[in-house]
Amino acid sequence: MATIKEIAEIVGVSSAAVSRVLNYDEGISVSDETRDAIFSTAEKLGYKKRVIYPKIENVALLYFTDNKDELEDDFYRGVREEIIKQAKKMNIQLSIYDRNDGMDAIPKDLNAFIAVGWLARKEINKLYKICKKGVFIGTSPDEKLFDAVKPNMDSFVTQMVDYFIEKGHKSIGFIGGSDRNIDTGKPAMDIREWSFRQSTAYYGCLNEDYILISEKFTVDDGYRMGKELLKKKALPTALCIASDTLAVGVLQALNEEGVLVPEQMAIFSINDLNIAKYMSPPLTTIHIDIPCICETALDLLRNRVLYGGRVTKLVFVNGIPIFRKSC
């Protein structure tokens, strides 16, 4: 890795001058040509300025996911691992609590928290009494109270439907799971289903017979929904699936019945789990950038703790379509 000394030798100035220029010290008197030379040399050599993060202590990572959800969907596990890694890099001291620990285990003197998973209204209210500086990842249960960072699921599904329409499909189905109402705990419409309904209605191809919803986003539920779809008199030529875990189960069901993918039914999914590229056929899916989501969440937390941010923020992170052989 390039050093300040190396840059100074190439430009022909002192190391102190290079350091002050790279740190945007307005008090140093150098010519514009020298300043430009320092920055261009630093860029050519790949110099990266070391960032020193102020220490933030007493931060809780509330990992409130269902065990089965973690086993079936790598998203939660990936978020947990990435948050722990990035928090260490940003000098944020984490203590981890899961649903088995319960709300009573959360310290009353928290400095801030990051929440991953699903919380009921009474848990959210209790958490707000304990600590008002928090960020939710993957959900936004109360945008008036807390910051949140989420994958842009609405946009993902819209992109999927747009793609199928552009390819000439007029019969498009959807397999997904339900969300939960934070006040009642009962199933509610997930944003992916809502987006699919809106998009297909816009194109005039919404068909209720081709919308199948399970309670969870698991492989077993995907397999069961795939079997239900196969009972229809006519099959859709394209299928939007709310998660890769569901898609794995659906593909198993279709393969058993000899339905050719993508020749008879094209499939587009969400998540880009590691297994997606090894399916038969490999899944076309939308990649969710977990490091970007976690970095954004930690930036929001740092802003609230260090600079006293008062306005809550909801940030949507877009994804990248990864085209494979299922489309």
C-alpha positions as CSV (number, residue, x, y, z in Angstrom):
1,M,0.0,0.0,0.0
2,A,1.3,3.5,-0.9
3,T,2.6,5.7,1.8
4,I,2.7,9.5,2.3
5,K,6.5,9.3,2.1
6,E,6.4,7.7,-1.4
7,I,3.9,10.4,-2.6
8,A,6.2,13.2,-1.2
9,E,9.3,11.8,-3.0
10,I,7.5,11.6,-6.4
11,V,6.0,15.1,-6.1
12,G,9.1,16.6,-4.6
13,V,7.6,18.1,-1.4
14,S,7.7,17.2,2.3
15,S,5.7,14.4,3.9
16,A,4.1,17.0,6.1
17,A,2.9,18.9,3.1
18,V,1.4,15.8,1.5
19,S,-0.3,14.9,4.8
20,R,-1.9,18.3,5.2
21,V,-3.1,18.5,1.6
22,L,-4.6,15.0,1.7
23,N,-6.4,16.0,5.0
24,Y,-7.8,19.2,3.3
25,D,-5.9,21.5,5.6
26,E,-6.8,25.0,4.3
27,G,-4.0,26.5,6.3
28,I,-1.2,25.1,4.1
29,S,0.1,27.3,1.3
30,V,0.9,25.3,-1.8
31,S,0.3,26.0,-5.5
32,D,-2.7,24.6,-7.3
33,E,-0.3,22.6,-9.5
34,T,1.3,21.0,-6.4
35,R,-2.0,20.2,-4.8
36,D,-3.3,18.6,-8.0
37,A,0.0,16.6,-8.3
38,I,-0.4,15.3,-4.8
39,F,-4.0,14.1,-5.3
40,S,-3.3,12.6,-8.7
41,T,-0.2,10.8,-7.4
42,A,-2.1,9.5,-4.5
43,E,-4.8,8.2,-6.8
44,K,-2.3,6.5,-9.1
45,L,-0.5,4.8,-6.3
46,G,-3.8,3.6,-4.7
47,Y,-3.2,5.6,-1.5
48,K,-6.0,5.2,1.0
49,K,-6.2,7.5,4.0
50,R,-6.7,5.7,7.3
51,V,-10.0,6.6,8.9
52,I,-10.0,6.9,12.7
53,Y,-13.5,6.3,14.1
54,P,-14.5,7.7,17.4
55,K,-15.3,4.8,19.8
56,I,-19.0,4.1,20.5
57,E,-19.7,1.9,23.4
58,N,-22.7,0.0,24.8
59,V,-24.5,-0.7,21.5
60,A,-26.8,-3.7,21.3
61,L,-27.3,-5.9,18.2
62,L,-30.9,-7.3,18.7
63,Y,-31.0,-10.4,16.5
64,F,-34.7,-11.2,16.8
65,T,-35.2,-13.7,14.0
66,D,-36.9,-17.1,14.1
67,N,-34.4,-19.9,14.1
68,K,-36.0,-21.5,11.1
69,D,-35.9,-18.3,9.1
70,E,-32.1,-18.2,9.6
71,L,-31.7,-21.8,8.5
72,E,-33.8,-21.2,5.4
73,D,-32.7,-17.7,4.4
74,D,-29.1,-16.6,4.4
75,F,-30.1,-12.9,4.5
76,Y,-30.3,-12.8,8.3
77,R,-27.1,-14.7,8.9
78,G,-25.3,-12.5,6.3
79,V,-26.5,-9.3,8.0
80,R,-25.4,-10.5,11.4
81,E,-21.9,-11.5,10.3
82,E,-21.5,-8.3,8.3
83,I,-22.7,-6.0,11.1
84,I,-20.3,-7.6,13.6
85,K,-17.4,-7.3,11.1
86,Q,-18.1,-3.6,10.1
87,A,-18.9,-2.6,13.7
88,K,-15.4,-3.7,14.8
89,K,-13.9,-1.8,11.9
90,M,-15.9,1.4,12.9
91,N,-14.9,1.0,16.6
92,I,-18.4,0.3,17.7
93,Q,-18.7,-2.0,20.7
94,L,-21.5,-4.5,20.3
95,S,-23.3,-6.8,22.7
96,I,-25.6,-9.4,21.0
97,Y,-29.0,-10.4,22.2
98,D,-31.4,-12.8,20.5
99,R,-35.1,-13.6,20.9
100,N,-34.4,-16.4,23.4
101,D,-32.8,-13.8,25.7
102,G,-36.0,-11.7,25.6
103,M,-36.5,-8.0,26.0
104,D,-35.7,-8.1,29.7
105,A,-32.1,-9.0,29.0
106,I,-31.5,-5.7,27.1
107,P,-29.6,-3.2,29.3
108,K,-31.4,-0.1,30.5
109,D,-28.4,2.1,29.9
110,L,-28.0,1.4,26.1
111,N,-26.2,4.0,24.0
112,A,-27.8,2.7,20.8
113,F,-29.1,-0.5,19.1
114,I,-29.3,-2.2,15.8
115,A,-32.4,-4.5,15.3
116,V,-32.6,-7.3,12.8
117,G,-35.8,-9.3,12.6
118,W,-39.4,-8.9,13.6
119,L,-40.7,-7.1,16.7
120,A,-44.2,-6.7,17.9
121,R,-45.7,-3.3,18.9
122,K,-45.3,-3.9,22.6
123,E,-41.7,-4.8,22.1
124,I,-41.1,-1.7,20.0
125,N,-42.7,0.5,22.6
126,K,-40.6,-1.1,25.4
127,L,-37.5,-0.6,23.3
128,Y,-38.2,3.0,22.7
129,K,-38.4,3.6,26.5
130,I,-35.0,1.9,26.9
131,C,-33.2,3.7,24.0
132,K,-34.4,6.1,21.4
133,K,-31.3,5.8,19.2
134,G,-31.8,2.7,17.0
135,V,-31.7,1.4,13.5
136,F,-33.7,-1.4,12.0
137,I,-32.4,-3.6,9.2
138,G,-34.8,-5.3,6.8
139,T,-37.9,-3.9,8.4
140,S,-39.2,-0.4,9.4
141,P,-41.8,-1.1,12.1
142,D,-42.2,2.5,13.1
143,E,-40.6,5.2,10.9
144,K,-41.6,7.9,13.4
145,L,-39.4,6.5,16.1
146,F,-36.4,4.8,14.5
147,D,-34.2,4.8,11.5
148,A,-34.4,1.9,9.1
149,V,-32.5,0.4,6.1
150,K,-34.2,-2.0,3.8
151,P,-33.7,-3.8,0.5
152,N,-35.9,-2.0,-2.1
153,M,-38.3,-5.0,-2.6
154,D,-40.9,-2.9,-4.3
155,S,-38.4,-1.9,-7.0
156,F,-37.1,-5.5,-7.3
157,V,-40.5,-6.9,-8.1
158,T,-41.3,-4.1,-10.5
159,Q,-38.0,-4.8,-12.4
160,M,-38.9,-8.5,-12.6
161,V,-42.4,-7.8,-14.1
162,D,-41.0,-5.2,-16.4
163,Y,-38.4,-7.7,-17.7
164,F,-41.0,-10.4,-18.4
165,I,-43.3,-7.9,-20.2
166,E,-40.4,-6.8,-22.3
167,K,-39.7,-10.4,-23.2
168,G,-43.3,-10.8,-24.4
169,H,-44.8,-12.7,-21.5
170,K,-48.6,-12.1,-20.9
171,S,-49.2,-14.8,-18.3
172,I,-47.1,-14.0,-15.2
173,G,-47.4,-15.7,-11.8
174,F,-46.2,-14.9,-8.3
175,I,-45.1,-17.1,-5.3
176,G,-44.4,-15.3,-2.1
177,G,-44.9,-15.3,1.7
178,S,-46.8,-13.1,4.1
179,D,-45.6,-10.3,6.3
180,R,-46.9,-9.8,9.9
181,N,-48.9,-6.9,11.4
182,I,-46.9,-5.5,14.3
183,D,-50.0,-4.7,16.3
184,T,-51.8,-8.0,15.9
185,G,-49.1,-10.4,15.0
186,K,-51.4,-11.8,12.3
187,P,-50.4,-12.3,8.6
188,A,-50.4,-9.2,6.4
189,M,-49.6,-8.6,2.7
190,D,-45.9,-8.5,2.0
191,I,-44.6,-5.6,0.0
192,R,-43.4,-8.0,-2.8
193,E,-47.0,-9.3,-3.3
194,W,-48.3,-5.7,-3.3
195,S,-45.8,-4.6,-5.8
196,F,-46.5,-7.6,-8.1
197,R,-50.3,-6.8,-8.0
198,Q,-49.7,-3.2,-8.8
199,S,-47.2,-3.9,-11.7
200,T,-49.3,-6.6,-13.3
201,A,-52.5,-4.6,-13.0
202,Y,-50.7,-1.7,-14.7
203,Y,-49.9,-4.0,-17.7
204,G,-53.4,-5.5,-17.6
205,C,-52.2,-9.0,-16.8
206,L,-53.1,-9.5,-13.1
207,N,-54.4,-13.0,-12.6
208,E,-55.5,-14.1,-9.1
209,D,-55.2,-17.8,-10.0
210,Y,-51.5,-17.3,-10.4
211,I,-50.8,-15.7,-7.0
212,L,-49.8,-18.2,-4.3
213,I,-48.9,-17.0,-0.8
214,S,-47.4,-19.1,2.1
215,E,-46.8,-18.1,5.7
216,K,-43.0,-18.4,5.5
217,F,-40.2,-18.0,3.0
218,T,-38.8,-21.5,3.2
219,V,-37.8,-24.3,0.8
220,D,-40.7,-26.5,2.0
221,D,-43.2,-23.7,1.4
222,G,-41.8,-23.1,-2.0
223,Y,-42.2,-26.8,-2.9
224,R,-45.7,-26.9,-1.6
225,M,-46.7,-23.7,-3.5
226,G,-45.0,-25.2,-6.6
227,K,-47.2,-28.2,-6.3
228,E,-50.3,-26.0,-5.9
229,L,-49.4,-24.1,-9.1
230,L,-49.1,-27.3,-11.0
231,K,-52.7,-28.1,-10.3
232,K,-53.9,-25.2,-12.5
233,K,-55.4,-26.0,-15.8
234,A,-52.9,-23.7,-17.5
235,L,-49.6,-22.6,-16.2
236,P,-48.1,-19.1,-16.4
237,T,-45.2,-18.7,-18.8
238,A,-43.2,-16.6,-16.3
239,L,-43.0,-16.7,-12.5
240,C,-41.8,-14.0,-10.0
241,I,-40.7,-15.6,-6.7
242,A,-40.2,-13.5,-3.6
243,S,-37.0,-15.2,-2.4
244,D,-34.4,-17.7,-3.5
245,T,-35.4,-20.2,-0.7
246,L,-38.9,-20.3,-2.1
247,A,-37.5,-20.6,-5.6
248,V,-35.5,-23.7,-4.7
249,G,-38.6,-25.5,-3.5
250,V,-40.6,-24.4,-6.6
251,L,-37.8,-25.6,-8.9
252,Q,-37.9,-29.0,-7.2
253,A,-41.7,-29.3,-7.8
254,L,-41.4,-28.2,-11.4
255,N,-38.5,-30.6,-12.1
256,E,-40.5,-33.5,-10.6
257,E,-43.3,-32.9,-13.1
258,G,-41.0,-32.4,-16.0
259,V,-41.8,-28.7,-16.5
260,L,-38.9,-27.2,-18.5
261,V,-37.4,-24.0,-17.1
262,P,-37.1,-21.6,-18.9
263,E,-38.6,-23.1,-22.0
264,Q,-42.1,-23.6,-20.5
265,M,-41.8,-21.3,-17.5
266,A,-39.2,-18.6,-16.9
267,I,-38.3,-17.9,-13.2
268,F,-37.0,-14.7,-11.6
269,S,-36.2,-14.6,-7.9
270,I,-34.7,-12.3,-5.2
271,N,-31.6,-12.6,-2.9
272,D,-28.8,-14.2,-4.9
273,L,-28.0,-16.8,-2.3
274,N,-24.9,-18.9,-2.9
275,I,-27.0,-21.9,-3.9
276,A,-28.7,-19.9,-6.7
277,K,-25.9,-20.4,-9.1
278,Y,-25.9,-24.2,-8.5
279,M,-29.6,-24.9,-9.1
280,S,-30.8,-26.7,-12.2
281,P,-31.1,-24.4,-14.0
282,P,-29.1,-21.7,-12.3
283,L,-31.5,-19.0,-10.9
284,T,-31.9,-15.6,-12.4
285,T,-32.2,-13.4,-9.3
286,I,-31.7,-10.0,-7.8
287,H,-28.5,-9.6,-5.7
288,I,-29.0,-7.9,-2.4
289,D,-25.9,-6.0,-1.3
290,I,-25.7,-6.9,2.4
291,P,-22.4,-5.0,3.0
292,C,-24.0,-1.8,1.6
293,I,-27.1,-2.3,3.8
294,C,-25.0,-2.8,6.9
295,E,-22.6,0.1,6.2
296,T,-25.6,2.4,5.7
297,A,-27.2,1.2,9.0
298,L,-24.0,1.8,10.9
299,D,-23.6,5.3,9.3
300,L,-27.1,6.2,10.5
301,L,-26.3,4.9,14.0
302,R,-23.1,6.9,14.1
303,N,-24.8,10.1,13.0
304,R,-27.5,9.7,15.6
305,V,-25.0,8.9,18.5
306,L,-22.2,11.3,17.6
307,Y,-24.0,14.2,16.0
308,G,-27.4,14.1,17.6
309,G,-29.5,13.5,14.5
310,R,-33.1,14.1,15.3
311,V,-35.0,13.4,12.1
312,T,-35.6,9.7,11.4
313,K,-34.5,8.3,8.1
314,L,-35.7,5.4,6.0
315,V,-33.2,4.3,3.4
316,F,-33.9,1.8,0.5
317,V,-31.0,0.0,-1.0
318,N,-31.3,-1.2,-4.6
319,G,-30.1,-4.5,-6.0
320,I,-28.5,-5.8,-9.1
321,P,-30.2,-8.3,-11.4
322,I,-28.0,-11.4,-12.0
323,F,-29.2,-13.2,-15.2
324,R,-28.7,-16.9,-15.3
325,K,-30.4,-19.7,-17.2
326,S,-33.8,-19.8,-15.4
327,C,-34.9,-16.8,-17.7
